[in-house]
Amino acid sequence: MSTTPVTPTTPVTSATTTAPVPAAGLLTGTPWEELVTSALLGTDRRPLPTASGTGTGPPGEPDGTPGGGPGGGPPPAGPDSAATALLNEAALHTVRRRAGLLPAPAAPRPDPAPTDPRPPLPVAARSRLERLLADRAAPSGSGGRRGTAPDLTELIPQWLATANLHGYRAPDAALPALLDAARARTDLRPQALAFAGPRGLWLAGLNPEWKFALRGSSGTSLLPDVTDPEAVHRLWEEGLFAERVALLTAVRAHEAGAALALLATTWATERAEDRLMFVDSLRTGLCGDDEAFLEQALADRSRNVRATAAELLSALPESALARRMADRALSCVSPGLTGTGPSVAVEAPHECDAAMERDGVVALPPSGRGERSWWLGQLVESSPLAIWPARFGGREAREIVALPVADGWSEELHAAWCRAAVRQRDAEWARALLGSPSTPPSNGPGTASLAERSKLLIVLPAAERAGWVAEFIAAHGLSEAFQLLGVCPTPWAEPLGRSVVDALDIARDAGSYPWSFSGVMGLAERCLNPAEADRLEVLTTTPDEPADASPGANGYWSEAFQRLVSTLRLRAAMDAELTPAR
């Protein structure tokens, strides 16, 4: 008997039958697959075979019954009769197969969920989490005016970060909704999976829709004691990829050499994408002890692995690769004279040889880039910044970047120095390339790209970063500040928060609509210090509009500031709910 269930087909009833119905069993010798094919193509294109006498049912099923039309005669003709016969036979097959279905053997019970020793959420915080997750699943509005109510979905990341900061565990009942939220929003995954903990990872293993958690849940599984070599090697050999990454990170934090030795045991058999992730994980705690391993990775089969290894080696100023790159860069960039003053002379490389390619230089430039400038940029960004003061007569970074660059190479050279400062985390060069925040970006010493400036800002200490952006906004307004604000630590320090609010107030007084600043307003809702809510209350009123203002603009601004104040107060309440009682 068949043990495979099928989708039931509703047989034709007398109310819908317009032609004589063939006797049941007329087509019982026709396999189920034949019936499905005829149903899909149509009986006029794929006629069903007719049976004469006694048909034979499909293998493993009872024999058919005598065929023929009513009373055992020939089957009625016509397309309606063929379709009716098909439907009747499908119904007969369905009943037979369902009647012969045997119970499947019971699946093995899943392993019990692991324990999570973290403390439970306070009652108020648990209720808040339920509301946040329920609001995430609610259908979105029409996309018009946002009104004055806070956007709860945008507060989920902050809530999760605060909950993880205090070390709470997720309620068991909230795990499905939490995993659904992380599946829908990749930006939530690190915090959501950390909060879900080992029980969330266990639950994700039971639902294919949550398999993303098994790939990217490093840190959510229970890792063995890193001092137990047998347990470490067992997980390294048998664990999921995310567990192996988490294990490698944990072993590396304990003893860097042991982590490299562990990685070497399976390196030759790892997939290219896994080797790339393992090499990239060495960014954390990168040190000179990693050089030998990374030098070997320069000969890897994967181009991406080679490029990542070269990038990490260039971030080690004392590495052999950094010295090789420095020798090449020094042959291209040298002191020069422009008129009567010092300058920077540039002679870009004329070829990219095999040795350069082995050290990570990509020979083929992107579309629209010249080969020589492309090669020059890679050489300079991979060279230690410490080589340039000696090359330019003991000048400091600020003096070097202020020198004129001959023959139009300034933009390429300064952009490469910016990338080098970010890669080597050199705050002195970052300050020099950023220049004064009051200077327009197009006239600055480094690059005019706000994206590159944002990366340079990350190198600076948090307080200095916020102060630089606050001065930039005071000098240039908010139109170019969005990317810069995104790298500032939250909650924003008082000078930065005050600068943003003042700029928003100035924009309102100018009579423009707030939609042009919706991105900055959204950041303010998430990043302003909640303690600022009372001070901002005065901005929620609707002042008289100037004659040249856009119609209704002040009403929209008032609404936006009301939403800002409401969100700040809600964030304050969330923080209070998550703060452990003393």
N, C-alpha and C positions, 0 to 999 in steps of 0.2 A: 504493500500500500504506500501511496505517496505521503511524504511528510512535509511537503511544501505547500503552504497556504497560498491561495490566489485571491485576487480582488473579485468579489461577487459581482455577477452581472444580472441585472433585473430581467427576468423572462418576460416575453410579450404576453400581455393579458388579452382576454377576449375583447376588451373595449378598444384595443389598438390594432387588432388583427383584421386586415381587410381581405386576406386571401386564405384559402384552405391551409391549415397548419399541417406540415408533414408529421408523420408519426414520430414520437420520441425515439431516439436511438438511431435515426436514419443515418447520421454521420458519426456514430460512435467509434468507427474505425479511424476517424480523422484526429491526428494528434492536436493537443492544445495549441502548439505553436502554429499549426496550419490555420486554426480558427482565428488566432490573433492576426496573422498576416492577411487573411481575407477581410477581417474587420477593418484593418488599417487601410488597405488598398481599395476595398469595395468589392462586392461579389460580382459586379459586372466586369471588373478588370482581373479579378482573381477568383474564378468560379471554384466552388467547393467540389471535391470529388464525391460522387454518389456511390452508395454501397448497394450491391444486389445480394439478396439473401441475408446471411448473417455476417455482421461486421465484427471486427476484432478491436477491442478497445486498446488504448495506449498501454505500453508496457507497465506491468505492475498494477493494472486496474482490471475490474471485472470485464468479461466479454460484453459486446454490444448486443443489441436486440435486433430482430429482423427489421430491415429497412423497407422503404416504400411509402406510398402515400396512404391516405386513409383507407383502412380495410386491407392493408398490405399491398395495394396497387402501386403504380409508379408515382413518383413525387410530382406534385403539381408544378406547372411551368410558370415562368415569369420572374422578373426581378424581385417583386414583393415576396414571392414564395421563397426565393433563395435567401433573402435577408431574414425572413422569419425563421427559416430553418437554421440559419447561423445563430440567431439569438437563442432559439430553443436549445440547440446543442450546447451553446456556451453555458446556459443555465444548468443543463444536465451535468456537464463536466464539473461545474462549480460545486453542485450538491455532492457529487460522487467524491471529489477530492477532499471536501470538508468533512464528509462522513468518515473518510478513511484516514484522517489526520491523527497521528499518534502524538502524545505529549512529548515535547522535547526534554532531554535531560536537564536537570536543574544546573544553572551556572554556578560556579564556585562563589562563595561569599567573598566580598572584598575584604581586604585587611582592615582592621579597626582604624579609625582616624587617629592620628598621633595626638599626643597631648600638647597643649600650648601653655607654658608656664607663665605667660605674661598676665598682668592684672586685667580684670574686666573693665569695660567702660563704665563711667558713672551713668546713672539712670538718665539724667537730662541729656548727656552727650549721645547716649544710645537713641533716644527719641529724635534728636537732631539728625543723626545719620539716616534714620529711616525716612525723614522728610526730604533730606537732600537726594537720596537715591530714588524716592518716589517722584520727585519733581523732575529728575533726569529722564525718567521713563514716560512722563506725561507728554502728550502731543504738543508740538510747538505752536505758537500763535501765527497770526497772519503775516508777521514780518513788518508791521507798521511801527508806530511809536511804542517805545519800551515802557512808558509810564514811570511811576515813582517806585515800584517794587523792586527789590534787589533780585539779581539773576542768580538763583541758587546753584545752577549747574556750574557757574564759574567759581563758586566758592568751595566746590568739592576738593580740588587739589590742595587748597590751603588747610581745609579741615583735616585731610589725610596726613599732611605734613606735620601738623600740630599733634595729632593723635600718635603718630610714630615717634615724635620727639619725646612724648611722655611715656612711650613704651607700652601702650595698651594693646590688647588683642581684640580682634574683630568678633562680634557676636556670631554664633553659629548660624542663626536664622538670617543674618544679613549677607552671608557669604555668596549665595547665588546672585543676588542683585549686585553685589560688589564686583564679582567676576564678569557679569554682563556689562557693567559700566566700563571696566577695563578693556573688555573686548571691543567696545564701540569707540573708545578714545585711547589712542596709544600714549598720549601724554599723561594719562592717569596710571599707566601700568606699573612703573617702578614703585610709587607710593602705595598703590592699591594692593599689589602683591606682597609688599613688605608688611602691610597691615593685615592682610589675609593670613599670612604666616603658614606654618606647615599644614594646618587643617584645610586652608584654601587650596594649597597645592595638591593635597590628597583628593579633595573634591573635584578639582580640575581634571584629574586623571580618570574620572568616571563619566565625563561628558566631552565628546569630541569637539563641541563648540568652544570649549575652553582650553584647547590644546596649546594655544599661544602661551599659556602660563607655564607649560612644561618646557617651552623653548627659551623663555626669557625671564625665568623666575629666580635668578641667581640670588642667593641669600634667604630664600623662603623655605628651603628644605633644612632638615636637621642634619648637620654635618658631623662627621666623626671627630674625635679628638685628634688634632693634627699631630700629636706626639705618638699616635698609635699607627705605626707604618702599615700593619696588615689591613686595618680598616680603611686607611687612606688609599692604598693600592686597590682594594676591592671596589671602592666607589669610583675610583679613577678608571678602572677597567669596565665597570658595569653600569655606571650612572648615566642619567640623561645629560645632554650637553650643558644645560643650565646648571645642573648640580656640579658638573666637572669644572665649569668656570668659577663657580662659587668656591669649590674646594681649592682650586689653584690659587685664588685670591687669598683664601684663609691661610694656606700653607706659606704663601709668599710673605704675608704679613708676619708670620712666625719666624721663617728662615728663608731668605731669598734663594740661596743655593739649593735648598731642598726642593723648592718649586721648580726650578729649572731642571733639576735631575728628574723630577717626576714627569715633566713635559717631554723630556728627551726619550723616555721609555716608549712612547707611542707616536712620536713625531712623524716618523717615516710612513706610518699607516693612516694618519689622520686625513680627512677630506680637506681640500683647499680652503673652503669657507670656514672650516673649524680652525685650521692653522692660522688663518687671518685673525680670527677672534682671539685666539690664544696669544698671538704676538701683540695684538692691540691691548690686551689686558696688562701687559708689562708697563704701560704708561704710568700706572700707579706704582710709586716707589721706584721709578727708573733710576738706575745707578750704574757705576762703572762695572760692577760684577756681571751685568747683563751683556757687556760688549761682545764677549766671545760667542755667545749664543746668537746674537743678532748678526754678527759678521757671517756666521754660517748660513743664516736665513737670507743673506744677500744672493745666494745661489739657489734659492728655492724655485720649484717648478712654476709657482704662481706669481704672476706679475704684481698682483696686489700685495702679496706677502712680502715680496722684495721691496716694494715701494714703502710699505709701513716700517719694515726693518731699517731702511735707509733714513727715514724720517726720525725714528727714535735714536739712531746713532748720531744723527746731526744735532740732536738735542743734548748730547753728551759732549761738551766742548773739548774734553781731553781724549776723545776716541780717535782711532786711526782714520776713520772715514771723515771726521770733522777736519782733521789736519790735511787730508788729501783735498777736500773741498776748499779749504783755506788757501792752499797753494794755487789752485786754479783761479779762485776769485781775486787773489792779490795780483795775478798776472793780467787781470782784466780791468781792475779799478786802481787808480794811482793818483797822486797829487799832480795838479797841473796849474797853469796860469791863464787867467782871463784878463787881458789888458795888463794892469799892474798888480792885480790882486790874486790870491790863491783860489783854486777851483778844484773840481774833481774831473779827471780825465777817464774816459771809458773806452775800452777796446773789447767789444763783445767777442766771444769765441766764434771761430769760423767753421768748426765741425764738432760733432758729438761722437767721440770715439767709444770703443767697446768698454774701456775702463770707466768712463763717465756713466755709461748706461748701467754697468754693474753697481755703481755707487748710487743708483737711484735716479739719475737724470733721464727724464722721458725725452726721447729724441723727436717725436712727432708733435708739433705744436697744435693747439686748438685752432679751429677755423678763425681766420682773421688776425692771427698772431704771427709775427715774423720768427723765423727759426733762431736767429742770433739773440734777439731780445728774450725769447723763451728760455734759451739755455743760460743766458746771463742771470736771469731772475732765479733760476733753480740753484745756480752755484752760490750766489750771494746769500740766499735765504738758508742754505745748508752750512754756511761758514760761521764759526764762532764770532760773535760781535766784538770780543776782546781783541781781535787782530787789528781793528781799524784805528784806535787811538795811536798806536805805534806807527801805522802806515801814514798817518796824517800829522806827524810831528808832535805827538803828545796831546793833541786837541781832545776835548771831551766830546761826548755824544752830541750835546746840544750845538756845539760849534761845528762839528762835522756835517750835520744835516742842514746847517745854515749855509754851507758853501755852495756856490753856483755849480751846476753840473753841465759840462760842455756837450755840445752836439745833440741836445734834446733827449738825453738819457735820464733826466731827473725823475720823471714819473716812474719809470721801470725800476731804477735803483732804489728810490725811497719806498716803493711798494715792497720790494724784496727785503729791505731792512725792517719794514713793519712785520712781515711774516716771520723773520728771524727773531725779532723781539718777542713775539707771541710764543713761538716754539721754545725759545730758551728762557721764557719768563723773566726777561730783563726789564726791571722797572725803570732804570735810568734811561734806556733807549726808548721805552714806551713814552716817558714824559717828553723826551726830546722830539719824538715824531708827532706827538699830539699837539705840542706847542701851547700857546695861550688859548684858553677857551673863548676869549673875546675876539680872537682873530677869525675871520670867515674861513670856512673849510677850504675854499678854493685858493686861498692865499697862505695856507698853513705850511709848515715845514715838511710834513709827511705826505700823507695821501688825503685826497678830498673825499674818498669813499667812506660813508658813514658806517658801512659794514666792517671795514678794516679798522676804523676808529673804535668801534664797539669792542673788537677783539683786543685792541691795545689797552682799553680801559680795564678789561678783566685782569690784566697783569698788575694793576695798581691796587694798593690796600683799599678796603671797602670804604672807609671814611673819605679818603682822598678821591676815590672814584665818584662818590656822591657829590662832593664839593665841586669837582670839575664840571659835572653835568649841570649842577645848579647854576654855575656861572655861565655856562653855554646857553642855557635857556634864558637867563636874564639878558644876555646880549643879543640872541638871535630868535627868541620866541620858541614856540612848540612845533613849528612846521617841519623842522629837521631833527627833532629830538626823540622821536618815537623809538628808533633802534637803540639809541644811547640809554634811554630809560630802562629798556629791557634787561640791561646787564647790571643795573644797580641793585644792591642788596635790599631786601624787604624786611620789615617795613621801612619805607624811605626815611632817612634821617631828616631832622627838622629843616635844615637849609634847603634840601632838595624838595621836600613836600611843600614848603612855603613858596618856593620858586614856581612849582607847577601850578599851584592854586592861583598865585598872582597872575601868571600868564593866561590861565583860563578866564579869570576875571577881566583882564584887559581885552581878551577876545570878545567877551560878552559886551563890554562897553563899546566896542567897535561896531556893534550892531550886526555881526555875521551870525549865521546859523551854527549851532553846536555840532552839526553832523560832521563837519570837517575835522573835528577834534574828538570824534567818538572813540578812536583807538586809545588816545591819551586818557580820556575820561574812564574808559574801561580799566586801564592800568591803574589809575588813581583809586578806583573802587577796590582793587585787590591789593594795592601796595602802599597807600597812605597809612600812616599810623592811626589806628582807630581812636586814639585820644584826641584827634583833631576834629572830631564830629561836632562838638559844641561850638568851636571857633568858626566852623563853616556854616552854622545855622543862618547867619545873616545873609548868605548868598542864595538862600532858598526863596527869598521874596522876589516879586516881579516888579522891577522899577519901571518908570516911564521910559518909553522907547524914544530915542532921538529921531529927528525928522528923517534922516537919511538911513535909518536902520531897515533891515529886511522885515517885512510884515510878520508879526507874531514871534520874532526871534527871541525876545526876552522871556516869553512864556515857555518856550522850549528850553531855554537855559535854566529857568527856575525849576522846571521838571527834572532836568539832568542833575542839578545840584541837590534836589530833594532825594533823588535816587542814590546819589553819592553819600549823603549823610545817613540815609537808612541802611545802606550797605555797611558803612563803617560801624554803626551801632550794632548791627547783626554780627559782624566779625568780633566785636568786643564781647558780645554775649557768648559766641562760640568758644572764644578763648577761655572765658570764665568757666564754662561748662566742662572744659577739658583739663582745667588746672586741678591737680590733686588737692584734696582737702588736707589741711595740716592739723 
